[in-house]
């Protein structure tokens, strides 16, 4: 497993409307362009994540620059912290909530995301050309 120096990788479910909305949000607010995006199960995901049978969620997975895999609410806190500004403050507030409680809330949203958000037409979110260059296969 590895990561590019200084880059966070956000792997997302290409068939999930909520995941696409999350990717668009993160891409728009990542002023430092420290986050790259790729679909779960794609070539980049397979190259950079362990094939050791570790169970990963089918929604969002974050690979930190240090090579740590973060899932569920821990991934969300990491992303918000990396966006800086007010989003960092939200991350600090969220981190105060015990992780089991945060993960339960994350799981509840993930369970109903397909019913709540329209399925996207393709695996990559619709983005302006300047943001598309930050996507990997």
Buried (B, 14 or more C-beta within 10 A) or exposed (E): EEBEEEBBBBBBBBBBBBBBBBBBBBBEBBEEEBBBBBBBBBEBBEEBBEEEEEEBBBBBBBBBBEEEBBBBBBBBBBBBBBBBEEBEEBBEEBBEEEEEEBBEBBEEEBEEBBEEBEEBEEBBBEBEEEBEEBBBE
